[in-house]
Structures are given as C-alpha cells and as structure tokens.
Amino acid sequence: MPIPLSAEGYIRCAVGSGGCPSGEGARQPPRAVVTGVGRLAMRIGSVAGVVIAVHELFLLLLAVLVWLGRGLEAAMVFLVVLLHELGHALAARTYGLRVREVELLPTGGVARLDELVELDPAVEGSIAAAGPLTNLVLVGLAALGARYRLIPAEWLDRFIQVNLALAVANLVPALPLDGGRMLRARLSARLGFRRATEAAVRWSRWLALLGLVAGAVGFYLGYMNASGMLLALFVYVGAGREEAMAGYAFIRYLVRKPLELGRHGCLVAHPLVTLDEVPVKEVVRHFVPRRYHLVVVLDRQGRLLGVATEPEVIGGLLERGLETPVGDLLGGPR
C-alpha cells in the first residue's frame, strides 16, 4: 500500500541523516534503520533507485517459516510482497511521483512516496489498484508457465496461492488496505477528502469488527486459522491511524487547493450555500478536488450577503482560524 513519506504522523524513513539517495542502497551493506514508529528495518538494497527495507518482524516471520521446513513458502511470500509493492512504486512513477522506499512488513508492505497521493482521487485510486493488479498479472504469468511446464508444479502452485491471497486481502474495501484507498478515492470525488476519509474509516472499523467476530468463530470451530483475525485487527488499527493523519493531510490539501486553477487552467464551478454564522471549517469539509467552489452566504432570513471565493475561504481559515464565521470573510459592512 502506498504511504507518503512527508506527511506528519505517517511512518517515516530515516536512512542516515538525509533520506535515501538514489542508488546508494545497492552500494552500502545492509544496515538497520529506524522508522518513525521506532521500529527497526533492515535495508537490503535498492531497485531502480527505490530503497528496499525489510521490517524486523517480517524477517522473524520468514525465519520461523524456514525453521518449520517451509523455506519455499518463505521465499514465495518475500518475492510476492516485494513485487506487489514495486507495482505500487511503478504506478506512482507514471504520475511523476518519487518513491523513496519500499518496506516489507508482516502485514504486507508500504511504498513511501514524497507526495500525498490521497489529495488526488484519480492518482490514489490508480496507485492503490496497481498492487493487486500486479498480483493478478503474476498469476496469469504463472499459469502460462504451468502450461509449458517451465517451472516445477509445486513452485507454481504455491506462487499462485500466495499471489491470490495477497490480491484478495488487499481488495477488501477497508483502510488502510488497497481496496480501502480505492474506496476513499471514489468517495473523495463526490464528498471531498475529509468527509470521504471519515466515511471510509467508519466502514473499515465496522468491517474489521465483523471480521474479528467471524474469524474468532471460524477459529473456534476449526474452519480457519488466526490469519483472518490478525488481518481484521490490522484493519481496525490502521483505520484509526488513517483518521488521525487525515487532519494534517487535509490542511496540506487546503494549502494547495488554490493552485488547482492555475495547474488545470479551467475547473468546473461548484456552488455551496451556507448561513453566515457557519464556521469556515464546516464549509471547507465540502470542498472536492478539481472543482472551483463559490460560497454563497445568506443570513437567517435567506437574504444574500455576498459570495466568497475558494481562495478567500481557505485564506480566512488559515489566517483567522477554524471557528471564524464564513460571513466575516465578506468585505464591507454587513
């Protein structure tokens, strides 16, 4: 799943003192690096300038599989998760985004980007879809290999199973999984980033609780192992993190919003009607990407007081505070 490097509260990478310069990872020996949550990851090299790091718990998981005599499965899991994350990285590069690092985790992996892709629904949706799509392409290639018997059948079967499991798990429409990011991207185009995140987080938590109950029942009855419960727990915790990070991401979105018109040249006007006493923080929650908002301000009697443009509303929020009544942004006596 893609995660921006620069967002406050996001997992950060601190390789040395200044990030991960392109190509350095391949020339330096593997070393431990500290992520923003205080955990260690082993830097093992780089691919096309993207640093590859492996979380210590993922290394432990691989070691346990090898100790249990499941070395082939360990190798398949490592390879498939890496290719999944590189699929995200490749998609990000097609949009001109720099991918700093890919870290492999026990729950999958993260591709750390320089930019907040969440702020552009089309970009976030495309990058999120690239991971599961990569797994499905690999399944197709494996099936082709089986047809011509290029690789031992046991290896191909395990490779296909791991790819399908990772693709299906990531397509669950719950944050922070790829499916949840695709859901938020779709909602953002209609609701705006902040409200879309709130809706996706609520849905993700309910889905996680349902998954925990279903997993516990299945485990008790012997129908499934504990992996379903672990995934549900990961979703519940991850959704909370997405909610916590949304506030900072939304402020960055508002700072960049006035630049959209200059970047695209022409935007569809999106009128909003509000009472003069409503705080600006409630108005900007309705802002959606790639629209130019005109805020029509009325008093309690329905009389027109004026129209505030998108830059005026955002400027008022940043300069005067979240609780500023939108009516105070209108010039002249009221």
N, C-alpha and C positions, 0 to 999 in steps of 0.2 A: 504494500500500500504506500502511496507517495506521501511524504511528510515534508513540509517546508522547513528548512534549516533555520531561517532567520526569525520565525515567529516566537514571541515571548511565551514561555510555558511549554513550548514544544520540546521534544527530545533534541538536544543539540550535540554536535560532534566537536570535540576539541582535540585535534591532532596537532601536537606541538603547540605553538602559540598563535598560529595564523591560519588554521583551516588545513585543507588537504590539497596542495597544489597538484595540478595535473601531472600524472606520470611518476610522481615521487614514490608512490606506494610500491611500485614494482621494483624500485632500486634499493629500498630500505628493508631490513629484516623485519619479520613480524614483531609487533610490539603491542602492548596493552594501551588502550586509550580510554579516557573517562568520558562517558556520555553525560548529558545534562541531568539525568536522574541518578547519577552517582554509581552507575554500574560499569563494569569493565567489558571491553570488546577487544578482540584480537584482530589487528589489521594484517591481512594476509596477502595483499597485493592490490592491483588495480586493473580495470578493463576499460580501454578507450578513455583514460583519464578519470574514471569513476573509481573511487577507493572502495574496496571490498573489506568489510569487517564482519567478524563472527562474534556474537554475544557469548559470554562465558557459559550461560545456561544451555545454549544451543550446542556448544562443544561438549558439555556434560551429557546431554541427550544422545549425541552421536556416540560418545564413549560407552554409554550404557548399552546401546544397541549392538555395538561391536562386541562388548563383553558377553552379551546374551547370544552371541553367534549369529547376529543379524547384520553383519557388515555390509551386505549388498543393499539391504533396506536403508542403512545409514547413508551410504553413498548416493542412493537414489533421492532420498529426502534432501540432502545437501544440494545436489545438482538441480533438482526441480525448483526448490525455493529460490536459488540463485537466478535461474533463468526467468522465473516469474517476476522477480524484482528488476532484472535487466530489461524485461518487457516494458515495465513502467518507465524506466530510465530512457529507453529508446523513444517511447511516445512523447516524453517530456522534451526531448531534444528536437523533435519535429516541430515543436512550438517555440523553439529558440530558448528554452529554459536550461539552465545549468544544473546538472545533477552532481552534488558534492560527494555523496557517499551512499552505498548500499550496505545495510547491516542485516545480517541473518539472525533471527530470533527464534526461540522455541515455539512461538505462536505464528511464525511465518517470516516476515521481514519488513523493512521500511526502506524506501528510497528517499533520501533527504534532498530537497530542492532549495534553490535560493529564493524562489518566489512563492507567494501564497496562491496556489492554483485554485483554491476554493472560491476566490473572488471572481472567477470567470467560469460560469457553469459549463460552457461547452468544453473548455480545456480540462476542468476537473473530471467531467464525465468521461472524456476520451482517454485520459491518462489512467483513470481507475479501471476502465474496461480492458485496457491493454494487458494487464496481468493475467486475468482468467483467459483472455483470448490467446495469449501465448501458450498457456497450458493446453488449450484445445488444439492448437496448431501442432504442438508436440505429440499429442495423442494421434493425430492424423498421420504424422511422420512415422510414429512407431508402428501404426497399423500397416503402413506401406512397407516398412522394414520387415514386418512379420510375413507379409505376402511373399517377399522374395527371400525370406529366411537369411537375412543379412546378419542378424544378431540372435543369440540364444533365446529361445521362447521364454524361459524363466525370467531373464532380464527384462524383456519387453513387457511381459505381463505385469511385473512389479512397477515398471516405469509408467505404464498406462494407469495403473491403480493410483499411484501417488499423484499423478497429474490431475486425474479426475477428482480425487478427494480435495486437492488444493483449489481447483477451479470451483467446485460446488460450494465449498466452505466460504470462499471469498465472494460468491454471488449472493449470499444471504443478504437481504436488504437491510442491514443494520450497521451503524457506525461502530467502530472505525474500519470495518471491512470494506472491500472494494464496492460491493453491492450497496452498502450504505452511502458511500460517496457518490455513486451514480444516482441514488435516490435523492440525495440532497441537491445535486446539480440540477436534476429535473424540477425539484420544488423551487429552487432559487430563481429560476427564470420567471416564476409566477408570483412567489411570495417575497423574494428578496433573501439575501444571505442569512440574516439574523433569524428571521422567522422560520426559514427553511431548516436551519440547524436545530432550532428548538423543537420543531415538529419531528425531525429525524431522530433526535435524541430521545424524545418521549416514546416513539415507536420502537427504537432499539432497546430501550430498557424493558418494555413490556415483552418484547420478543425474547430477550435474554432470560427474564424470569420464567417465561413459558418453557424455554429450552432447559433451564435448570431443573424444573419440576419433571419434565418429560425425561431428561437424562437420568435423574435420580430414580424414577420409577423403572426405566429400562435397565439401569444398572442393578437395581434390587432384584428384578425378575430374571436377570441374566441374559437379556436380549442385546445389550450393548455395553461397551467399556466406558471408562471415565472420560474419554476424549470429548464427548458431547457436552458434559458438564463444564469441562475446562474451557471449551470454546464459548459457552454461554457466559461464564464468569468473565472471560476476556472481553466479550462484547459489552457487558454491563459496566465494567471499569473503564473501558475505552470510550464508551459513550459519555461518561461523566467528564473525562478529560477533554473530549471534543467540545462539550458545553463550556468548560472552563476557558478554553482557548478562544472560543467564538467571540468574546468581548473584545479582545485585543485585535483579532483579525478584522472585526467589523470596523474598528477605529481606523485601521490601515485602509480598509475599503473606502471609508468616507473621505479620507485624505486624498485618495487617488481618484475618487469619483468625478470631481470637476474636470479632470484631464480627459475623460472619455470623449467629450465632444470634439476636442482638438485631434484626438487619435483617430476617430472614425469619420469626422467631417460632417456627418449627418446622423441624427438619432431620432427615433420616434418619440413624440411628446407624450408624457404620461401625467394627466392632471390628478391632483389629490385635493380633496375638500376637507377643511378642518375648522374647528372653532378656534378663536384667537387665544383662548386660555390653555389650550393643549400644549404640553411641553414639547420642545423640539425632538427630544429623544424618542417620543412616540411617533412623530412624523417620519423620521429617517428610517424607522423599522420597516416602513412600507416602500422604501427605495429598492428598485430592482436593477440589475445590471443592464447595460445597453439601452437605457431609457433616459430621457431628459425630463425631470419632474418639475412641474409648475404647481405650486401650492396655493390654492385659492383659500383665503382666510375670511371667515364670516364671524359675526357676533351672535349672541344667543337669540336675537330676533331674526337671524337669517340675512342681515344686511351685509353687503360686500364691503370689506375693509381694505382689501388690496390683494395683490398676488406676489408671493415670494418665489424667487427662482431657486433652483437647486443649489448653486454656489452660495447664495445668501443664507439658506437654511443651514447648510453644512458649516459655513463660516461662523454663524451665530452659535451653533452647538460647540464648536471648538474654542471660540473666544469667550463666550458668555456662560457656558455650562449646559449640562444636560437638562436642567429643570427650567430653562428660560422659556416663557410662553412664546409661541410662534408669532403671536400678534406684536410682540415687542420688536420683531425684526423688520416690521414695516416702517418705512421712512415717513416723516411728517407727523403732525398731531393726529391723535385718534379720537 
